[in-house]
């Protein structure tokens, strides 16, 4: 399987993971967004949108990471979570 196919497979498998901590969910989200959309776009949500701010900041932390690196880190994280 090539990287794109491995990534798509990991995305499917991620839906079956048991409950994860908020930090882990933010890491999964940010790597997915970086892999599929690149660097974060738009303005940071209002400080009263706690969930939106957390997601924005997590994605922003991946700024500059290549699509391929984000895909590989996503695949690795999902595999690690599955083995726990």
N, C-alpha and C positions, 0 to 999 in steps of 0.2 A: 504494500500500500504506500502511496506517496503521502507527503505531509498533509495535503488538503483532505485526503480520504481519512487519514488518521484523526485529523481534527474533527471532521464531521462525525466520525464514529464516537469520539470522546464527548462531543456535544450530546449525542443521543444517550450515552451511558451516564452522563451527569444528571439526567432527569431521574435516574433511579437511585441516586445516592441517598443514604439516610440523612436525617437532620444534621445540619452543619452550623457552626457558629457564624455570627454576623460577619466577623473578619474574614472567614473562609469564603463566605458567599460573596463578599465584596471583591476578594481576590479573583474568584471565578468570573464574576461579572466584568471586572476591569480587563482581564486578559482576553475574554471573549470580545469585548468592544474594541480593544486595540487590534486584535487579529482580524476583525471583520470590517472596521471602519477607520482604523488609523488613529491619529492623535485626536483628543477630545476637541469638540467644536462647541461654539455657543458660549453664552455667559453662565457663570456659576449661579445656581438657583438661590432664591432668597434664604437667609439664614433660618427662617422659620420652617423651611422645607428640609427637615433634618435628614430624611431618607435621600432626597435628591442631592443634597450637599455631600453626603457620605459617598454616594455613587459617583458624583462628579469628581470629587477629590481622589477617589480610588483610581478612576480612569486617568485623571491628570497625572498621577504618579507613574504611569506607563509611557508618558510623552517621550517620543523619540525612539521607542522600541520598534523594531521592524515587525512587519506582519508575520514573518516566518518565526522569529524568536518568540513572539506572543503565542503563536499556535503551538510551538514546541513546549513552552512553559505550561500552557493550558493542558495539553495532553499529559505531561508529566504530573501535574497536580491532580488531575482526575484519576490517573492510575494509582497515585499514592493514596488518595482518599478511599479508593476501592479496596486497597489492601489493608486498610486499618480496621 
